[in-house]
Structures are given as C-alpha cells and as structure tokens.
Amino acid sequence: MTEVENKKQFPWWKTGVIYQIYPRSFLDTTGNGVGDLQGIINKLDYLNDGTPDSLGVDAIWLSPIYPSHQVDFGYDVSDYCAIDPLFGNLDLFRELVTEVHNRGMYLILDLVLNHTSNQHPWFIEARSSRDNPRRDWYIWRDGKKGRVPNNWGSYFGGSAWQWDQCTGQYYLAMFTPEQPDLNWRNPTVKQALYEVVRFWLDQGVDGFRLDVYNQYFKDDRFRSNPRIGNPLGLVHRFWGQKHIFDRDRPELFLVLAEMRQLVDSYPERMLLGETSDEGDFLKASEYYGRSNDGLHLAYNFDFLSSKWNPAHFRAAIRKWEENLPAWGWPTYVLSNHDVSRHFSRYNRGKDGIARAKIAAAMLLTLRGTPTLYYGEEIGQADIKLTRKQILDPLGKRYWPFYKGRDGCRAPLQWTDYDQAGFSSGEPWLPVHPDYRSNNIAAQDHDPDSLLNFYRRLIWLRHRTSVLRTGTLELIDRGHQHVLAYRRQIEEMRILIILNFSAGNQVIDLLKDNPLYILVGTHRSDTAVVNDRLINLAGYEILIACEGSNHPEKNNE
C-alpha cells in the first residue's frame, strides 16, 4: 500500500490522538483568571514538539471560543464568525492555526449549531415582532389553553418552552432559556449555518465537533414525548420522557450528508459528532450515514458511565465493534467537560495512579480514535466547591442533588507556584488543592509518573502502525479482573493485557508464543515472556508483540 493510499484509507482523524482543551482553564496570559488563545500557543510544544519529550497528541479540540454572554460558558453563541475578546481575536486565532499546523497537528473547533444565545443579533431581530423576517429563524408556537405547546423538557430543567412577553408566543430552548433553538427547517437558516462552516474552513480549521447535532430537527407536528417511569422525571421533566419527537428526526440524515459534502470539498477535514442520548449509544452509529455520507466520527460515551469492571468495558467495546457500519470508525473517551473526571470516578486512594495507567493503556491501544481531556495525563481530579462557588447553571439549579460540571473544569495544574502556574490573578474556578505535589512540572522528570506513561503510550502508537490501524480481537476468557485483546495487521500481532484488580491474577493464552514486551508496568521493556500462563501482578499492564515480528525491530 502506498503512502497516499494509506492516508486515504487511514486519515489523521482515524490514526491520531485528540486532546480536548477547555480554553478557560488551560493557561491565562493576561492575569484576568481566564485561559486564552495565547496561553494555548505558548504551550503547543508541551502538546507536541515532534519529540517523545512532549505529550505527542495529533489534534486539539477547543471548546467554544466565540463571543458569548457565558450563560453556558460559550455554548450560548452570540456571533459565529468571531472570537470572544476574553480569549483573543481572529488574528491571534489565525496565529494559533499556523502554529498548530507547523507542529504537524490539527485543530478542531466546537461548533454549536442547535441554538444561539438570546443575545445573538438573529434572535434579537426574531423576537422584535412576529412579522420580522428572521422570526422563522427560531421555533415559535402559541400555547394551548394557556399552557405550553407540548411536554418537551429542557436539559437544564423545567419546560423547554419559554414565554416571550413582547410578542405573546413561546420559543423553544432545549437548554437554558438564554439558548433559543434554531429552526433548521428554514432553508435560509440552513444556508447561513453552512456559511459558518465554510468561514472556519477558510480559516484553516481541520474539523468540527458538532455539539448535540442530533437535536437539529424536531417533530414538525410538535407531538409530545411519551412518558417513562424514570424516578428522575419527578424532579427533572427531561429525564421522565422517551425522546422521540424532540430529536433524531429523519430529516437530519440529509443535513449531515450536505455538511459532509461541504467539509469533504476541503482536503483532510472532518466532522465529529456529539450524540445526545441516554444510554443507546448505537444511535450514534447510524449517523455515520447510509452510504458513508454522514459523520466521519461519532462519539461513543459508554465509557463515561462504565464502572471499574473489565466486563463493562469489554461489553461496550464489543457492541461498538459489532454495530458500526463497514465504513465506521470507533471513538473512545473517558472524560470531558460535562462529566466527572475519570480519575475521580475510579480513584480508590493509593490505587488512583495505577488505575489511571490502566485506563490510559486501554484508551490508547484500542482500535479507534481516542480523545484525552486536558489534565487527565497527570491524574487531575475534580475540585469540590461550596454552593456559593458554583457557576454552572445545572449545579445552581439542582444543588445538592447534582453539583454541576464545574468540578471537572478547574484550571490545569502546570507547576507548584501560586495558582498552579495557571494565572497571575484569581482563577475563574479554584485550582485543585493538590497542585503543590501534583502538577506537570513535578511529573515531567519522574520516569514513573502518569504523564510520562501517557507519553510512552502515545509515542508507541506513533511508531507502531498495528496500534493505529490494526484489527481488534477481544480475548474473552471470562476473566473477572482482566481485559485482554489483540491488535493485528497481517503477521504483526500485539497483545494487550490489563489487570483491573489490586490482586495477582493469571490468564491463560491457550498457546505458547513468545511475548516481547513493548510497554510493561512490572517488567522490563526488553523482557521476553515464554509462558502460556501469564501471572499478572496487581494493576499490571502488559503490551507485547507476539512472535518474532517485533515492530520496534522492523522500524515501523
């Protein structure tokens, strides 16, 4: 296979590692307590300077940086084609794009096209009168006998319908009242949003993470959703419904195909979708398209709710592999800006770092595209906040039953200096109190640190094509504590064995094959294992080449 053919079959978004940056929390260079674009530029060499001394990621995804009134911290967009002065400006953004590309990396923007801010000029015009030309750019309905148009609930609680006193109608807002939903059934709206996509492609952006894309279309008859018996529905209307009519409408397939055609008209660009769904992640697989004409990638969020149990992960992997279309490519993620960090979810005191290494080894050696969340490479944990410190609108509404998403969004811990080296001012959220001992600078020179383990794994991926593009075979021996699988290209085979428990375990490989260790937590990287029965120490990680085709010796 030629290099050109290989890149066509396995483009960067299949072979690379994506790193999500929450810009507010990455690095502040102005002293205002909020991270900015200059801070990202300043730390690009940390992410990838072309050597194993850097993390080695291939792409960065930025959470929203558009002008916003920050009701939902950037997901309430008031101008799609500009940069919020909080972060910088378009010239600085263009410099960021150039510097990212100079390092051989790619840049992904978060694109929020389901809704805007209520301060967006489009909505200000739309709500000025019922006769305004932009009125139909949003979704408006009369009430029914003095009540809301239907039973649709907001993700943030209460009804999704908001009363507009000025014009005497309800508008739809599936998130906060300040985030009115756009009317994708209006062809003019659709074309305006395609122009937004084109604008950023012309700026050199390499891809888009589409926020809640499967909510673009709602039922054209505005039928109420069926109720379900979820007890959470008693306090949160949204969770008491089966979401048939407020999302996943058939018209979406045509829009994704059109957007795919637009993005594919630029070389090496991609669409990555966030599918909003409660449990049935297989819905995401449908949006790869009916003939490879949908998303390039769709997030699978099963890992975000998986317990620390290899059987749970094994089942999620198997379902994803078995249900993707032939042209589909898996994605995996353990943490993001909406959920508790996996270090906090899985941490059990002294076992925290060992478990974090297991999670990293799994994420970075499965078939598919992994996404890291800033700070996970050092085991950054959630912060704990008092009620007065909560900023997230979800946390403000549902405290103390749900404390919101602020905990996973704290500033990145760079050093043991004041404010963890994040800012010279007061950070927008507190830094984690463990920053004096747990920070990037402290882990940088420790060969056994979690940071350096991430580096080893990512650079092993760079050197080893079988980990980037090989097939995956789950080795299911019914083991309660061990997850094992094989990656393979032709005669090249790599075995990954992960002991999820603190106790010693034994796994039977059923055949004698010499194993040449590539990465091991309890054995030398040059060791050879010749036993059919593999005795594993607690939380041991073993990544090894089977047989004589050693990828390191073959100069992959």
C-alpha positions, 0 to 999 in steps of 0.5 A, a space after each residue: 500500500 502506498 503512502 497516499 493510499 494509506 492516508 486515504 484509507 487511514 486519515 489523521 482523524 482515524 490514526 491520531 490522538 485528540 486532546 480536548 482543551 477547555 480554553 478557560 482553564 488551560 493557561 491565562 496570559 493576561 492575569 484576568 483568571 481566564 485561559 486564552 488563545 495565547 496561553 494555548 500557543 505558548 504551550 503547543 510544544 508541551 502538546 507536541 514538539 515532534 519529540 517523545 519529550 512532549 505529550 505527542 497528541 495529533 489534534 486539539 479540540 477547543 471548546 467554544 471560543 466565540 463571543 458569548 454572554 457565558 450563560 453556558 460558558 460559550 455554548 450560548 453563541 452570540 456571533 459565529 464568525 468571531 472570537 470572544 475578546 476574553 480569549 483573543 481575536 481572529 488574528 491571534 486565532 489565525 496565529 494559533 492555526 499556523 502554529 498548530 499546523 507547523 507542529 504537524 497537528 490539527 485543530 478542531 473547533 466546537 461548533 454549536 449549531 442547535 441554538 444561539 444565545 438570546 443575545 445573538 443579533 438573529 434572535 434579537 431581530 426574531 423576537 422584535 415582532 412576529 412579522 420580522 423576517 428572521 422570526 422563522 429563524 427560531 421555533 415559535 408556537 402559541 400555547 394551548 389553553 394557556 399552557 405550553 405547546 407540548 411536554 418537551 423538557 429542557 436539559 437544564 430543567 423545567 419546560 423547554 418552552 419559554 414565554 416571550 412577553 413582547 410578542 405573546 408566543 413561546 420559543 423553544 430552548 432545549 437548554 437554558 432559556 438564554 439558548 433559543 433553538 434554531 429552526 433548521 427547517 428554514 432553508 435560509 437558516 440552513 444556508 447561513 449555518 453552512 456559511 459558518 462552516 465554510 468561514 472556519 474552513 477558510 480559516 484553516 480549521 481541520 474539523 468540527 465537533 458538532 455539539 448535540 447535532 442530533 437535536 437539529 430537527 424536531 417533530 414538525 407536528 410538535 407531538 409530545 414525548 411519551 412518558 417513562 417511569 424514570 424516578 428522575 422525571 419527578 424532579 427533572 421533566 427531561 429525564 421522565 420522557 422517551 425522546 422521540 419527537 424532540 430529536 433524531 428526526 429523519 430529516 437530519 440524515 440529509 443535513 449531515 450528508 450536505 455538511 459532509 459534502 461541504 467539509 469533504 470539498 476541503 482536503 483532510 477535514 472532518 466532522 465529529 459528532 456529539 450524540 445526545 442520548 441516554 444510554 443507546 449509544 448505537 444511535 450514534 452509529 447510524 449517523 455515520 450515514 447510509 452510504 458513508 455520507 454522514 459523520 466521519 466520527 461519532 462519539 461513543 460515551 459508554 465509557 463515561 458511565 462504565 464502572 471499574 469492571 473489565 466486563 463493562 468495558 469489554 461489553 461496550 467495546 464489543 457492541 461498538 465493534 459489532 454495530 458500526 457500519 463497514 465504513 465506521 470508525 470507533 471513538 473512545 473517551 473517558 472524560 470531558 467537560 460535562 462529566 466527572 473526571 475519570 480519575 475521580 470516578 475510579 480513584 480508590 486512594 493509593 490505587 488512583 495512579 495505577 488505575 489511571 495507567 490502566 485506563 490510559 493503556 486501554 484508551 490508547 491501544 484500542 482500535 479507534 480514535 481516542 480523545 484525552 481531556 486536558 489534565 487527565 495525563 497527570 491524574 487531575 481530579 475534580 475540585 469540590 466547591 461550596 454552593 456559593 462557588 458554583 457557576 454552572 447553571 445545572 449545579 445552581 439549579 439542582 444543588 445538592 442533588 447534582 453539583 454541576 460540571 464545574 468540578 471537572 473544569 478547574 484550571 490545569 495544574 502546570 507547576 507548584 507556584 501560586 495558582 498552579 502556574 495557571 494565572 497571575 490573578 484569581 482563577 475563574 474556578 479554584 485550582 485543585 488543592 493538590 497542585 503543590 505535589 501534583 502538577 506537570 512540572 513535578 511529573 515531567 522528570 519522574 520516569 514513573 509518573 502518569 504523564 510520562 506513561 501517557 507519553 510512552 503510550 502515545 509515542 508507541 502508537 506513533 511508531 507502531 502502525 498495528 496500534 493505529 490501524 490494526 484489527 481488534 480481537 477481544 480475548 474473552 476468557 471470562 476473566 473477572 479482573 482482566 481485559 485482554 485483546 489483540 491488535 493485528 495487521 497481517 503477521 504483526 500481532 500485539 497483545 494487550 493485557 490489563 489487570 483491573 484488580 489490586 490482586 495477582 491474577 493469571 490468564 491463560 493464552 491457550 498457546 505458547 508464543 513468545 511475548 516481547 514486551 513493548 510497554 510493561 508496568 512490572 517488567 522490563 521493556 526488553 523482557 521476553 515472556 515464554 509462558 502460556 500462563 501469564 501471572 499478572 501482578 496487581 494493576 499490571 499492564 502488559 503490551 507485547 508483540 507476539 512472535 518474532 515480528 517485533 515492530 520496534 525491530 522492523 522500524 515501523 
